[in-house]
Amino acid sequence: MQILTPHVYWAQRHSEIFLRVDLSDAKDLDISVQENNTLQFKAQGHGAKGDNEYKFSLEFREPVRTEINHKSTQRQVDIKIRKQEERWWDRLTLQEKKPLFLAPDFDRWLDESDAEMELQAKEEEKINKISVESRVRKDPYLGLKRGYLFMYNLVQFLGFSWIFVNMTVRLFILGQDSFYDTFHTTADMMYFCQMMAVLEVINPLLGLVKTGFFPAMIQVAGRNVILFVIFGSLEEMQNKPVVFFVFYLWSTIEIFRYPFYMLACISTEWKLLTWLRYSLWIPLYPLGVLAEAVAVIQSLVIFDETRMFSVPLPALLGGSLSFSYTLQIYLVLMFLGLFINFRHLYKQRRRRFRSRKRKVQ
Ligand SMILES: CCCCCCCCCCCCC/C=C/C(=O)SCCNC(=O)CCNC(=O)[C@H](O)C(C)(C)COP(=O)(O)OP(=O)(O)OC[C@H]1O[C@@H](n2cnc3c(N)ncnc32)[C@H](O)[C@@H]1OP(=O)(O)O
């Protein structure tokens, strides 16, 4: 029996070499890497010259590991050999002249930069897998937390949408007259939503969201002072047009903010919604605080007249200290709060759009 050389096709990656030996139904395989860094191949099979014993040897360009991975199929023998060092080789063999039986395996062939990209993609995939696995392992309650947040955001979204739609419809039907009974038609829902919003201060404390505790506190406390103390406790304030402006400005941002959070809970993003969530506050926040300041100023006289919440003082000091003094201090705090939250939202906006830009690049 003649001993022949089969056709061998090769390709490489930074860490390994792939050889495809064109031999079908190969048996009695004897494949090894000798100490002189040479691959010895011998097998019985069906090749270009029919059934025969085929053999070849290849002295590699650089050291390889001696362990070999091979698989014989009906059509070919696949061999995988690991390089000793992860490096790109400019050719397979030590000898410069390519053996006649050797050719590139174009099914697997990649040039160096493509192989680097493939390597990078594999690395990224590995890192992503590890980070997802470790997140799931670290936090077995992730699903529960997301479910809770989704429901919370959904309820808030429905509440604020109801207020917004109700006010808009009344504005179209009644025109300016609708300004005067905003409180009586929407206050219950606003009470409900704003009481629920206390959870927005608790959520970051429990580590459920990445929001800063302080900005959330300023936001919730600021609104609740206006809603419960100024509008809720003074009947004289309840039919003033300022209620309309305050409620309308609050609900306008919330009908975009809560759906944005809902999508975040299911790892989804709508670009337009994200843009609205991180842009609408620019006009709405100062207008909202301005409307709230008008409400506080209008209430000062009423608190002075009714002496509601006034602090009793000895007769020598005038009998009582009107709550309006506290509110005057609060007015200053409001603009301080506006500054803190404006800066916070500005940073959030930059972070959000900068990271999106980076992802696009
Ligand atoms: C000692 C008491 C002092 C009191 C002093 C009071 C002074 C008061 C002065 C101020 C008064 C303000 C009154 C308010 C007026 C108005 O509202 S006017 C209308 C316009 N208003 C707005 O635009 C503000 C809307 N509100 C907010 O944006 C927030 O409440 C905020 C706290 C101010 C900022 O939000 P924040 O959560 O920090 O930013 P985000 O980028 O949206 O979120 C950060 C990450 O957290 C995730 N997340 C947050 N919440 C949730 C949630 N519920 N569900 C799911 N996920 C959530 C969010 O997705 C972000 O995650 P990443 O995208 O991965 O970063």
The ligand as an SDF file (V2000), in Angstrom:
LIG
                    3D

 65 67  0  0  0  0  0  0  0  0999 V2000
  -35.7570   69.4640   55.2050 C   0  0  0  0  0  0  0  0  0  0  0  0
  -36.8800   69.6240   54.2670 C   0  0  0  0  0  0  0  0  0  0  0  0
  -36.4900   70.5870   53.2280 C   0  0  0  0  0  0  0  0  0  0  0  0
  -37.6010   70.7750   52.2870 C   0  0  0  0  0  0  0  0  0  0  0  0
  -37.1970   71.8090   51.3700 C   0  0  0  0  0  0  0  0  0  0  0  0
  -38.1700   71.8320   50.3150 C   0  0  0  0  0  0  0  0  0  0  0  0
  -37.7810   72.7710   49.2900 C   0  0  0  0  0  0  0  0  0  0  0  0
  -38.5750   72.4280   48.1130 C   0  0  0  0  0  0  0  0  0  0  0  0
  -38.1290   73.0840   46.9440 C   0  0  0  0  0  0  0  0  0  0  0  0
  -38.3780   72.3530   45.6690 C   0  0  0  0  0  0  0  0  0  0  0  0
  -39.8080   72.1790   45.3760 C   0  0  0  0  0  0  0  0  0  0  0  0
  -39.9930   71.2800   44.2130 C   0  0  0  0  0  0  0  0  0  0  0  0
  -41.4120   71.0880   43.9680 C   0  0  0  0  0  0  0  0  0  0  0  0
  -41.6290   70.3840   42.7040 C   0  0  0  0  0  0  0  0  0  0  0  0
  -42.0810   70.9950   41.6270 C   0  0  0  0  0  0  0  0  0  0  0  0
  -42.2730   70.2630   40.4230 C   0  0  0  0  0  0  0  0  0  0  0  0
  -42.2930   69.0640   40.3260 O   0  0  0  0  0  0  0  0  0  0  0  0
  -42.5030   71.2100   39.0610 S   0  0  0  0  0  0  0  0  0  0  0  0
  -42.7320   70.1190   37.7010 C   0  0  0  0  0  0  0  0  0  0  0  0
  -41.4300   69.6370   37.1010 C   0  0  0  0  0  0  0  0  0  0  0  0
  -40.8010   68.7190   37.9850 N   0  0  0  0  0  0  0  0  0  0  0  0
  -39.8250   67.8700   37.6200 C   0  0  0  0  0  0  0  0  0  0  0  0
  -39.4280   67.8170   36.4710 O   0  0  0  0  0  0  0  0  0  0  0  0
  -39.2260   66.9840   38.6750 C   0  0  0  0  0  0  0  0  0  0  0  0
  -39.6610   65.5770   38.5240 C   0  0  0  0  0  0  0  0  0  0  0  0
  -39.0560   64.7740   39.5580 N   0  0  0  0  0  0  0  0  0  0  0  0
  -37.9000   64.0950   39.4140 C   0  0  0  0  0  0  0  0  0  0  0  0
  -37.2950   64.1090   38.3630 O   0  0  0  0  0  0  0  0  0  0  0  0
  -37.3800   63.2810   40.5900 C   0  0  0  0  0  0  0  0  0  0  0  0
  -38.3050   63.3100   41.6050 O   0  0  0  0  0  0  0  0  0  0  0  0
  -35.9890   63.7370   41.1100 C   0  0  0  0  0  0  0  0  0  0  0  0
  -35.7240   63.1050   42.4690 C   0  0  0  0  0  0  0  0  0  0  0  0
  -35.9210   65.2580   41.2250 C   0  0  0  0  0  0  0  0  0  0  0  0
  -34.9110   63.2570   40.1420 C   0  0  0  0  0  0  0  0  0  0  0  0
  -35.0640   61.9710   39.7590 O   0  0  0  0  0  0  0  0  0  0  0  0
  -33.9370   60.8280   39.8940 P   0  0  0  0  0  0  0  0  0  0  0  0
  -34.6560   59.5750   40.2610 O   0  0  0  0  0  0  0  0  0  0  0  0
  -32.7970   61.2090   40.7250 O   0  0  0  0  0  0  0  0  0  0  0  0
  -33.3790   60.7360   38.4720 O   0  0  0  0  0  0  0  0  0  0  0  0
  -33.5620   59.6470   37.3900 P   0  0  0  0  0  0  0  0  0  0  0  0
  -32.4470   59.8510   36.4150 O   0  0  0  0  0  0  0  0  0  0  0  0
  -34.9270   59.6830   36.8530 O   0  0  0  0  0  0  0  0  0  0  0  0
  -33.3870   58.2250   38.1480 O   0  0  0  0  0  0  0  0  0  0  0  0
  -32.1070   57.7220   38.5540 C   0  0  0  0  0  0  0  0  0  0  0  0
  -32.0560   56.2080   38.3200 C   0  0  0  0  0  0  0  0  0  0  0  0
  -32.9920   55.5630   39.1740 O   0  0  0  0  0  0  0  0  0  0  0  0
  -33.9750   54.8680   38.4240 C   0  0  0  0  0  0  0  0  0  0  0  0
  -35.2700   55.0780   39.0630 N   0  0  0  0  0  0  0  0  0  0  0  0
  -35.6060   56.1420   39.7870 C   0  0  0  0  0  0  0  0  0  0  0  0
  -36.8560   56.0020   40.2240 N   0  0  0  0  0  0  0  0  0  0  0  0
  -37.3210   54.8450   39.7430 C   0  0  0  0  0  0  0  0  0  0  0  0
  -38.5600   54.1610   39.8270 C   0  0  0  0  0  0  0  0  0  0  0  0
  -39.6040   54.6730   40.5160 N   0  0  0  0  0  0  0  0  0  0  0  0
  -38.6870   52.9880   39.1810 N   0  0  0  0  0  0  0  0  0  0  0  0
  -37.6580   52.4580   38.4650 C   0  0  0  0  0  0  0  0  0  0  0  0
  -36.4520   53.0600   38.3510 N   0  0  0  0  0  0  0  0  0  0  0  0
  -36.2970   54.2380   38.9790 C   0  0  0  0  0  0  0  0  0  0  0  0
  -33.9350   55.4970   37.0370 C   0  0  0  0  0  0  0  0  0  0  0  0
  -34.3540   54.6260   36.0460 O   0  0  0  0  0  0  0  0  0  0  0  0
  -32.4720   55.8300   36.9030 C   0  0  0  0  0  0  0  0  0  0  0  0
  -31.7630   54.6450   36.5820 O   0  0  0  0  0  0  0  0  0  0  0  0
  -30.6340   54.6530   35.4750 P   0  0  0  0  0  0  0  0  0  0  0  0
  -31.2940   55.1050   34.2230 O   0  0  0  0  0  0  0  0  0  0  0  0
  -30.1470   53.2530   35.4130 O   0  0  0  0  0  0  0  0  0  0  0  0
  -29.5950   55.6250   35.9440 O   0  0  0  0  0  0  0  0  0  0  0  0
  1  2  1  0
  2  3  1  0
  3  4  1  0
  4  5  1  0
  5  6  1  0
  6  7  1  0
  7  8  1  0
  8  9  1  0
  9 10  1  0
 10 11  1  0
 11 12  1  0
 12 13  1  0
 13 14  1  0
 14 15  2  0
 15 16  1  0
 16 17  2  0
 16 18  1  0
 18 19  1  0
 19 20  1  0
 20 21  1  0
 21 22  1  0
 22 23  2  0
 22 24  1  0
 24 25  1  0
 25 26  1  0
 26 27  1  0
 27 28  2  0
 27 29  1  0
 29 30  1  0
 29 31  1  0
 31 32  1  0
 31 33  1  0
 31 34  1  0
 34 35  1  0
 35 36  1  0
 36 37  2  0
 36 38  1  0
 36 39  1  0
 39 40  1  0
 40 41  2  0
 40 42  1  0
 40 43  1  0
 43 44  1  0
 44 45  1  0
 45 46  1  0
 45 60  1  0
 46 47  1  0
 47 48  1  0
 47 58  1  0
 48 49  1  0
 48 57  1  0
 49 50  2  0
 50 51  1  0
 51 52  1  0
 51 57  2  0
 52 53  1  0
 52 54  2  0
 54 55  1  0
 55 56  2  0
 56 57  1  0
 58 59  1  0
 58 60  1  0
 60 61  1  0
 61 62  1  0
 62 63  2  0
 62 64  1  0
 62 65  1  0
M  END
$$$$
